[in-house]
Amino acid sequence: MAKFAQGKFAYATSDRSGVRYKYKDMRREWNGMLVGKDEYEPKHSQLGPFRTVSDPQALKNSRPDRVEPKVEVLLNPNSFTSGSSGSSVITVREPGHGRTTGDTVRFKKVRGFDGFTKAVLEVSGGYTITVTTSNQYTFTVSGESATVGGQRGGGDNATAGPATLES
């Protein structure tokens, strides 16, 4: 390892003012300048480097959002309305259903009404719907039609759900 002289008889020139000082009285500032004892300025606390503050965004044991499975929805009592006499179109009132035209909906626990039988309304493949408003949609039954027309029915425990339920 190299040894340096003590500098007890040496002089140095200040980087700030150019004044000659004894070498042993010189001070090195935070910015690297060699200055005299009376010119020395300590580093201000607001100058960097700054303390690193962590701002965590991620959770330690996080899980991704899960996609909620489609489930059956209990309909209000007598949510089905038949079209005009001889029509095979049925309107279903389901407030805030969130369905889109082309979705397949399967009905269960439906009571027959106005010429439509329970077996036809509860077909296992479900029906393709046409959304009319955010609270109702229509579907067309094959093979049966309304006898009177404009009748409400379906019973108190009817449900509407996807044609196939995920487990």
C-alpha positions in Angstrom: 0.0 0.0 0.0 1.3 3.5 -0.9 2.2 6.0 1.8 1.7 9.7 1.4 3.5 12.6 3.1 1.8 14.2 6.0 2.0 17.7 4.4 2.8 19.6 7.6 4.9 22.1 5.7 2.9 21.9 2.4 0.5 24.5 0.9 -2.6 24.1 -1.3 -4.7 26.5 -3.3 -8.5 26.7 -2.7 -10.6 25.6 -5.7 -13.2 28.2 -4.8 -11.2 31.4 -4.1 -7.7 30.7 -5.3 -6.3 31.6 -1.8 -3.3 29.7 -0.5 -3.9 27.6 2.7 -1.9 25.2 4.7 -2.5 21.7 3.2 -3.5 20.2 6.6 -6.2 22.9 6.9 -8.0 22.1 3.6 -11.4 20.4 3.5 -12.9 18.4 0.7 -16.6 19.4 0.0 -19.4 17.0 -1.1 -18.9 18.2 -4.8 -15.2 17.3 -4.8 -13.8 20.8 -4.4 -10.8 21.3 -2.1 -11.4 24.5 -0.1 -10.0 26.3 3.0 -11.4 25.7 6.5 -13.3 29.1 6.5 -14.8 28.5 3.0 -16.1 25.0 3.7 -19.9 24.5 3.1 -21.5 21.3 4.2 -23.9 19.6 1.8 -27.5 20.9 2.1 -30.0 18.2 3.1 -32.3 18.9 0.1 -29.6 18.0 -2.4 -29.5 14.4 -3.6 -28.9 11.5 -3.3 -32.3 11.1 -1.8 -33.6 8.4 0.4 -35.3 5.7 -1.6 -38.9 5.3 -0.5 -40.6 2.2 -1.7 -44.1 2.5 -3.1 -45.3 -1.1 -3.4 -48.0 -1.7 -5.9 -48.1 -5.5 -6.0 -49.5 -7.8 -3.3 -47.5 -10.7 -1.9 -50.0 -13.5 -2.5 -52.1 -12.0 -5.2 -54.6 -13.9 -7.3 -55.8 -12.9 -10.7 -59.4 -11.8 -11.1 -61.7 -14.7 -11.6 -64.4 -14.9 -14.2 -67.7 -15.4 -12.5 -69.5 -18.5 -13.8 -72.9 -18.0 -15.3 -75.6 -19.0 -13.0 -79.4 -19.4 -13.0 -81.4 -16.3 -12.1 -84.7 -16.5 -10.3 -87.3 -14.6 -12.3 -90.0 -12.4 -10.9 -93.4 -14.2 -10.6 -95.1 -14.5 -14.0 -92.3 -12.9 -16.0 -93.4 -14.4 -19.3 -95.8 -12.6 -21.7 -97.3 -14.2 -24.8 -97.4 -12.4 -28.0 -100.7 -11.8 -29.9 -103.1 -14.7 -30.6 -101.4 -17.3 -32.8 -97.9 -15.9 -32.2 -95.1 -18.1 -31.0 -93.1 -15.1 -29.6 -92.7 -14.8 -25.9 -91.4 -11.8 -24.0 -89.5 -12.3 -20.8 -89.1 -9.6 -18.2 -85.8 -9.9 -16.4 -84.7 -6.5 -14.9 -81.0 -5.7 -15.5 -80.4 -9.0 -17.3 -77.1 -8.0 -19.0 -77.7 -10.4 -21.9 -77.0 -9.7 -25.6 -78.9 -10.7 -28.7 -77.9 -14.2 -29.7 -77.3 -15.5 -26.2 -78.8 -18.9 -25.5 -81.0 -19.0 -22.4 -82.5 -22.1 -20.8 -85.7 -21.8 -18.6 -86.5 -24.1 -15.8 -89.4 -24.6 -13.3 -91.7 -22.8 -15.7 -95.5 -23.4 -15.6 -97.3 -23.6 -18.9 -99.6 -20.7 -19.9 -101.7 -19.5 -22.8 -101.2 -22.6 -25.0 -97.5 -23.1 -24.2 -96.7 -26.3 -22.4 -94.1 -26.7 -19.6 -92.1 -29.2 -21.8 -91.8 -26.7 -24.7 -90.8 -23.8 -22.5 -88.1 -25.9 -20.7 -86.4 -27.3 -23.8 -83.0 -28.6 -22.8 -81.1 -26.7 -25.6 -82.5 -23.4 -24.5 -83.7 -20.5 -26.8 -81.7 -17.9 -28.7 -82.9 -14.5 -27.5 -83.4 -11.1 -29.0 -82.8 -8.2 -26.5 -85.5 -5.5 -26.7 -84.6 -3.4 -23.7 -82.2 -3.7 -20.7 -85.1 -5.3 -18.8 -86.6 -7.7 -21.3 -85.9 -9.9 -24.2 -87.9 -12.2 -26.6 -87.6 -15.7 -27.9 -89.6 -17.8 -30.4 -91.1 -21.2 -29.5 -91.4 -23.8 -32.2 -94.5 -26.0 -32.5 -96.8 -24.0 -30.2 -98.5 -20.6 -30.3 -100.5 -18.4 -28.0 -104.2 -19.1 -27.9 -105.5 -15.8 -26.4 -102.4 -13.6 -26.6 -101.1 -10.9 -24.3 -101.3 -13.2 -21.3 -98.8 -13.3 -18.4 -97.6 -16.5 -16.9 -94.7 -18.8 -16.1 -95.2 -19.3 -12.4 -93.5 -18.1 -9.2 -90.3 -20.2 -9.3 -89.1 -19.9 -12.9 -85.4 -19.5 -13.6 -83.4 -18.3 -16.5 -79.8 -19.3 -17.1 -77.2 -20.4 -19.6 -77.9 -23.6 -21.7 -74.9 -25.3 -20.0 -73.8 -24.4 -16.5 -70.1 -24.4 -15.7 -69.0 -26.1 -12.5 
